[in-house]
Amino acid sequence: MKNLGQMMKQAQQMQSKMAELQEKLVEMEVEGVAAAGMVRVTMNGKGQMRGIKIDPSLADPAEVEVLEDLILAAANDAKAKAETQVAEEMQALTGGLQLPPGMQLPF
C-alpha cells in the first residue's frame, strides 16, 4: 500500500500545480499579428481576447471586410500561440507523464 499512498500524494501535488497553472493562463499574454503588424490581437492563455490594435491606415470604410478578415487572422494567430505555450507548460508540469489516449489536461 506504500505505492498507493505515494500515488495519492503525487496526485495531490499535481492538482495543486494544475490550480497554479490555471491562474498563470489567465495572466499569460500572447500577441497575434496580421498584415505585417498592421493588426494585432492580444489574448490570454485561455484564449480570451484582451485587446486589438489596428493601424489607422486600415480604417478606410471601403476596406471593412478586409479589416474584419485581418482581425480574425490575428486572433487565430494569437490563439495558436497561446495553445502552444499552454502545451509547453503542461509538458513541464506533468514531467512527461503519459496520459491515456484522448485524455487532455486541464480537464
ROKOL-381537 format. One line per 10 residues: number of its first residue (from 1); their letters; for each residue x, z, y of C-alpha. Coordinates in steps of 0.05 Angstrom, whole numbers, plus 5000, padded with zeros to 4 digits. Example, Ala and Ser with C-alpha at 12.3 -4.5 7.8 and 13.67 -1.06 7.14 Angstrom:
BEGIN
1	AS	5246 5156 4910 ~ 5273 5143 4979
END
This chain:
BEGIN
1	MKNLGQMMKQ	5000 5000 5000 ~ 5060 5004 5045 ~ 5056 4928 5057 ~ 4983 4933 5076 ~ 4999 4986 5128 ~ 5055 4943 5155 ~ 5009 4882 5158 ~ 4957 4922 5197 ~ 5010 4946 5246 ~ 5033 4874 5256
11	AQQMQSKMAE	4961 4851 5266 ~ 4951 4905 5320 ~ 5015 4883 5354 ~ 4993 4810 5353 ~ 4925 4830 5381 ~ 4959 4865 5438 ~ 5004 4806 5451 ~ 4944 4759 5450 ~ 4910 4800 5504 ~ 4973 4795 5546
21	LQEKLVEMEV	4975 4720 5535 ~ 4902 4713 5556 ~ 4920 4747 5622 ~ 4980 4702 5631 ~ 4937 4640 5620 ~ 4893 4658 5678 ~ 4953 4666 5724 ~ 4992 4606 5698 ~ 4992 4545 5744 ~ 5007 4473 5726
31	EGVAAAGMVR	5002 4413 5772 ~ 4979 4344 5751 ~ 4993 4283 5794 ~ 4968 4212 5800 ~ 4985 4153 5844 ~ 5058 4174 5855 ~ 5037 4242 5880 ~ 4982 4219 5927 ~ 4932 4260 5888 ~ 4950 4329 5860
41	VTMNGKGQMR	4908 4377 5819 ~ 4927 4448 5803 ~ 4898 4484 5742 ~ 4908 4550 5707 ~ 4926 4557 5634 ~ 4853 4559 5615 ~ 4840 4490 5644 ~ 4804 4514 5706 ~ 4818 4473 5768 ~ 4847 4514 5825
51	GIKIDPSLAD	4859 4461 5877 ~ 4861 4388 5896 ~ 4907 4355 5947 ~ 4892 4284 5969 ~ 4938 4242 6013 ~ 4898 4224 6076 ~ 4914 4150 6068 ~ 4867 4150 6007 ~ 4806 4173 6046 ~ 4781 4101 6061
61	PAEVEVLEDL	4706 4101 6047 ~ 4712 4035 6011 ~ 4760 4067 5962 ~ 4718 4125 5939 ~ 4713 4101 5867 ~ 4788 4093 5863 ~ 4797 4163 5892 ~ 4750 4192 5840 ~ 4789 4158 5784 ~ 4854 4185 5812
71	ILAAANDAKA	4827 4256 5815 ~ 4804 4250 5744 ~ 4873 4224 5722 ~ 4908 4281 5759 ~ 4861 4333 5728 ~ 4873 4306 5659 ~ 4948 4306 5671 ~ 4946 4379 5692 ~ 4903 4399 5633 ~ 4951 4365 5584
81	KAETQVAEEM	5010 4402 5615 ~ 4972 4468 5611 ~ 4956 4456 5537 ~ 5029 4441 5523 ~ 5051 4504 5558 ~ 4998 4545 5521 ~ 5022 4516 5454 ~ 5093 4536 5471 ~ 5071 4606 5490 ~ 5032 4612 5425
91	QALTGGLQLP	5091 4588 5384 ~ 5134 4641 5417 ~ 5080 4694 5407 ~ 5068 4680 5333 ~ 5142 4672 5318 ~ 5129 4612 5274 ~ 5073 4646 5236 ~ 5040 4592 5194 ~ 4964 4595 5204 ~ 4915 4566 5154
101	PGMQLPF	4896 4493 5168 ~ 4843 4487 5222 ~ 4855 4558 5248 ~ 4878 4560 5320 ~ 4896 4615 5368 ~ 4869 4640 5415 ~ 4803 4645 5378
END
